[in-house]
Amino acid sequence: MASMVDAFATRNAATTTEESETNQPMVYHYESPFFPSSSGDRSTPSALILLNTPIKSRGDTINDGKLSGVIGVLWETSSYRICADGGANRLYDATVAIHEDESGYFLPDLITGDLDSLRSDVKKYYETKGVSVVRVEDQNFHDLDKSLMAVEKWIEEEHDRNHNKDITEITNKSRAFIYGGFGGRFDQEMGCINALCVWGKKETFQQTTLALYDEETCAFALPELPMKSEIRIRFPGETAENADQNHQVGEGPTCGLIPIMGRCEKVITTGLEWNLEGDVPIEFGGLVSSSNRVIDEVVTVESSSPMLFTTEMMV
């Protein structure tokens, strides 16, 4: 837990300096990748990491030759795709094993990790298709960490390719999606949440959208004051009912604010059905804002300690 606190302390020390230099409050933005204007848009540098959990969607996994559900939108939107070790098995089983992939649409750019879970048949298949398979044996890091190292390098390379742009401009527009962070062992889920906190302190990721997804849940970390958070999900309030009828994909209105770092003395929100006014601490063993609801297009959060924001997914 100490590493999570240190991560956000470093993150906010950097942003406080920038705020003092510009005299403008720093704002962390979460902009849904499921808006029609964002879905499939590769002009924003976006990376997708597939973890070693089953790829499931509510309905057919493949529809018209493409992945469906949450994973389908994230795959289509991302220009750099990584399988974390056994995540390659999951991708293979959900696509190639049941659908002939002559176009190479389902090929990742990289498979990395210690590769102790990667099946030999899957490894052989992707290698023959030209996919880079890189073993990183350092056991001080999880496979997700090793994948995020690759994303960090990729973002820096994007900066080099756009040498006329400041690195901050590149990172502010970058997105890193992690698919499969829920539904497995609890310790692995907590490891994924810890990765949000630890990697959020790095300069490359301070303003990068870094979020966990599966077909039912989305989660991302919010920084503490002096940073303010602004959140825009796809389906707030009544819009969610229309989404369900039209089988659209995006974050739904049910949400939560989780004090993952411990007691939070003060949280002030707008845009929720049950807003927090900063007068009651948020903590495990006390009040936790679960089963709340987004009712406005923009949610704002000001918190004295880092928080985890979660939403349901509409598919």
N, C-alpha and C positions, 0 to 999 in steps of 0.2 A: 504493500500500500504506500510505503514511503516513496517509491520510485514514481508512482502516479502523482503524488503531491509535488515532488520536485519537478516533474515534467511540466506541470501547469505553472509553477512558480517561474521557471525559465521562460516559458511562453509569454507570460504576462509582463515580465521584466522587459522583454524586448519591445512589446507593444506599448508599454508605458513611455519608453524613450521616444518612440515614434510619435506618440500623441503629443508629448511636450514640445517636440520640434515643429509640428504642424499646427498645434493649438486646435486640432479637430479630434473629437472622440473616435476611438477605434471601434469598428463594428465587425463582428463575425457574421457572415451571411451563409445561410443554408438555402439554396435555391433548388427546388425539386428538379431532378433530371428527367422527370416524367411529363413535364409540360410539353405540348405538341411542338413548341418552338425549340425545345432542347432535345427531345427524343430523336435519335438518329443523327443529331448534329455533331459532326466530328471537327468543327472549327475550334471547339474548346478542347484542349488536351485532356483526354479522359482515359484512365486506366482501370481495368477490371481484374480482380484477383478471385479465382475460384478455389475455395477450400475443399477439403476432403469430406464433404457431406453430400447426400443424395440431391440431385437436381430434380426438384418437383415443381410442378405448376398445376393450378386448378383447371384441369382439362388436359388436352393433349400436350405433351412436351414439345412436339414439333408440329407446326401449322404452316402449310404452304412452303415447306422447305426451310423454315426458320424456327428458332426457339420461341416459345410463347411465354406469357406471364412476365413476372419481374425480371427474370434472368434474360428473357428475350430482348426487353428494352435496353437493359444494361449492356448486353453483348452488342447490340446494334449501334449503341451510342459510343462505345469505347473504341479507340484507335490502337490501344495497346492492351493485350490480354495475356494474363499469366495464370498458369495452373500451379498451385502450391502442392507439390508432391502428388499425393493420391487424388487431388482435385482433377488430375488428368484422367484417372480411371472413371471418375464421375461424369466428366464431359464425354468421354468415349462411349460409356454405357448409355448415356441419354441421347446421343446423336449418331455417331458412326455405326454403333452396334445395331441400330434399328432403322437407319436411313442412309442410303448410299450418298456419299458426300463428294461427288465428282468435282464440284466447284471449289472445294477447299474452304467453304464458308465457316466450317466449325473448327478450323485450325487455330490454336493459340500461337502467340509469338514466342512464348517461353514456358518451359516447365522447370521449376527449381525447387530446392529444399534438400534434405538429406537423402531423399528418394528411396527411403526404406519401405514406403507404401506403394510405389509405382510398379504396376504389373509389367512383366517382361514383354507381353504381347502389345500392351499399350505403348510402352517405350519404343518398341521396334516400329510400330505403325507410324507414330508421330515423327520419329527420326527419318524414316523413309520419305516423309512428306516435307522434310526440310525444317521442322520445328527445332529450335535450339533447346537442348536438355542440359542443364547445368547443375551439377551436384555441389552443394555447400555443406560441408560436414560439421561445421562449428555447432556443438550442442548447447552453447550458451544462448542460442537464438532459436525461436520457433520457426516453423516453415513460413508462417505469416510474416514474421520479421524479415526473413530472407527475401520474400516476395516484395515487401515494401522497400527494401534496399534497392531492388531492381527498378521499382517505380521511381524512387528518388533519383537514380541515375538517369532514367528515361526523361524525367522532367528537366534535369540539368542539360541533357542533350537537346531537348526542345529549345531551351534557352540558347544554346550554341547555334542551332539552326536558324534562330531568329535573333542574331547577334545585335540587331539594331534596337531590340527591346530590353528593358530592365528585367532582371530576374524576378523582381517583385510583381511586375505586370504578368509574367508567365504563371507564377505560382498562384496569384489571385484568381486566375481563370481556370486553374487546373482542378481536376476532380479524380478521386481515387475511390472506386467502389469495391467493397469486399462482400462477396456473395457466399453465404453458407455459414454465417457466424452464429446461428441459433439452431436449436433443436437437437443438438447432440449432447455430449457429456457436459455437465455444468462447469467443471473446471476449465474445459476448452472454451466455453462461452465467456467465462471471466477472463481468460487469456486474450480473447479477441477484444473485449472491452478495454483491457489494460493496454493493448496495442494502440487503440484510439488515443489514449491519454499520453503514452510515451512518445509516439510518433508525432503527436500534435505540437510538441515543443520544438521540433526541428524547423529550421528556417524555411526549408522547402515546403513544409506542410502547414505553416501557421495560418495561412489564409486559403489553403486548399480544402475543398470539400472532401472530407474523409469519413465515410459512413459504412455501417454494416447493414446487410439486407438478407432476407430470404423471402419466400412467397407470402409470409404473414406479418413480418416485423421489419422496421427500420430503426436504427439507433445511431446517434452521433453525439459527440461531447461538446458541451458549451463551456467557454472560458469564464473565469470570474471577472468581477469589476477590476479595473476601469473599463474593460471591454463590455460592450453591449451586444446582444445577439438578436438578429432579425431572421425569421424563419418563414419560408413560403413553401407550403406543401401543395400537392396537386388538387386535393379534394377536401377543402374545408366545409364544415356545416352541411347545408342541404345539397350542395353539389355532389356529395358522396352518393346520395340515392340515385342520381342520374348516372353516375359512373357505374354503379352496380348493374343498372338496367342495360347499359350499353356495352358492358364487358370491357371497360377501359381499365388501365393500369396506373396506379399511383398511390401515394400516401393518403390514408383516410383520416377522418377527423378525430378518432379516438387516440389519445396521446397520454404521455406521462412525463413527469419531471422527477428523476431519480437521483438522490444524493449519494452517488457512488463513491465520492471521496470522503464521506463522513458528514457530520453535522454542518448545515448551512444556516447561518444566523438570519439571513435576509434574502428573500427572493421576491422580486416584483415583476409581474407579467401583464401583458395586454393581449387581447385577441383570443382568449380562452373563455369557455363557458363559466368556469370557476377560476377566476383570476386570483393570484396570490398578491397580497398587499404589503408584504414585507414585515408583518407584525407577528408572525408565528414561525419559529425555526422549522426547517425541513430536515428530518433525520430518521434513520432506521430505529425502531422502537418508539417512534412518535408519529408525526405526520409525513406521509409520502403522497405526492400528487399523482396517483394512478387513476386510470379510467376517467381522465379529463377529456375535454373535447375542444378542438379548434373550431372557432366560429367566424373568424375574420380572415381576410386574405393574407395578412401579415401578423405574425406573433412576435412579440418582443419579450426578451428575458434579460433581467439584470439580477445578477446573483453574486453574493459575497464569497461563494466557493464554487468550484467547477461542478457542473451537473451533467447528467446524461438525459438527453431528450429522446423519447421513443414515440413512434407512431405505428398504427396498424397499416397493413398494405391492402389496398383494394385491387382485386384481380378479377 
